[in-house]
Amino acid sequence: MAVSLLTLGQAYQEPMGVYTLYTEADIINTLKGLIPERSDYRHIEGNSDAHIKASLVGSSVLLAIEDGRPVLGTWQGGLFCEFDGPRKRKVFFKCVNSETSQS
């Protein structure tokens, strides 16, 4: 199971085109409060909290791409969550061509 993932949250675009995620700290702090790093977990590798957090948040996002850019809501931005690291990760993108018909 993946313990790093991409999720979406509320963001704003700064003047240089960089997105800042408003909710990043809220997401991280809430997950830390709900799922402590150490507890009476049965998984013995020491990263049980990371697996639980990844399960709750989900391990994938489906985004529409238009003109080479993601189609996001007015205040949406992406957040790469690393629950068991830092460590070297591979990120996989899959593009699916969708032919739209106009009626």
C-alpha positions in Angstrom: 0.0 0.0 0.0 1.2 3.5 -0.8 2.0 5.7 2.1 2.6 8.8 -0.1 -0.1 10.3 -2.3 -1.6 13.3 -4.0 -4.7 15.0 -2.7 -6.5 18.2 -3.4 -7.3 21.0 -1.0 -8.1 24.7 -0.9 -5.3 26.8 -2.4 -4.7 30.2 -3.8 -2.4 31.4 -6.6 0.4 33.7 -5.7 1.6 36.4 -8.1 4.4 34.2 -9.5 1.9 31.5 -10.4 2.8 29.3 -7.4 -0.1 27.7 -5.6 -0.1 27.7 -1.8 -2.3 25.2 -0.1 -4.3 26.8 2.7 -5.4 23.5 4.1 -2.0 21.7 4.1 -1.3 22.4 7.8 -4.9 21.6 8.8 -4.8 18.3 6.9 -1.5 17.3 8.5 -2.4 18.4 12.0 -5.8 16.8 12.0 -4.4 13.5 10.8 -1.7 13.6 13.4 -4.3 14.2 16.1 -6.6 11.4 14.8 -3.8 8.9 14.2 -0.9 9.1 16.5 2.6 8.0 15.3 2.8 5.5 18.2 0.0 3.4 19.5 -1.0 -0.2 20.1 -0.8 -1.1 16.4 -0.5 -4.7 15.3 1.7 -3.8 12.3 5.3 -4.1 13.6 7.3 -2.1 11.1 6.7 1.1 12.9 4.9 3.0 10.2 1.3 1.9 10.9 0.1 5.4 11.3 1.3 6.2 7.7 -0.7 3.3 6.3 -3.8 4.3 8.2 -3.5 8.0 7.1 -2.9 6.9 3.4 -6.0 4.7 3.6 -8.2 7.6 4.9 -6.9 10.1 2.4 -6.8 7.8 -0.6 -3.9 7.0 -2.9 -4.9 8.5 -6.2 -6.5 11.5 -7.8 -8.3 11.8 -11.2 -7.7 15.1 -12.8 -8.9 16.4 -16.2 -6.2 18.1 -18.3 -7.1 20.8 -20.7 -4.5 22.6 -22.9 -1.7 20.9 -20.9 -2.9 22.2 -17.5 -5.0 20.5 -14.8 -8.6 21.6 -14.6 -9.2 22.6 -11.0 -11.8 24.5 -9.1 -11.3 28.2 -8.4 -9.6 27.5 -5.0 -8.2 24.0 -5.6 -4.5 22.9 -5.5 -2.6 19.7 -5.1 -0.8 18.4 -2.0 1.8 15.6 -2.1 1.4 13.8 1.2 4.4 11.8 2.5 3.3 9.9 5.6 6.4 7.7 5.9 9.5 9.6 5.1 11.1 11.5 3.8 12.4 8.9 1.3 12.9 8.6 -2.4 9.6 7.9 -4.2 8.4 7.2 -7.7 5.3 9.1 -8.8 3.2 7.6 -11.6 1.1 9.6 -14.0 -1.3 8.0 -16.5 -2.9 10.0 -19.2 -6.1 8.7 -20.6 -7.3 10.2 -23.9 -11.0 10.9 -23.8 -12.7 11.7 -27.0 -15.7 14.0 -26.3 -18.6 14.0 -28.7 -20.7 17.1 -29.0 -24.4 16.6 -29.6 
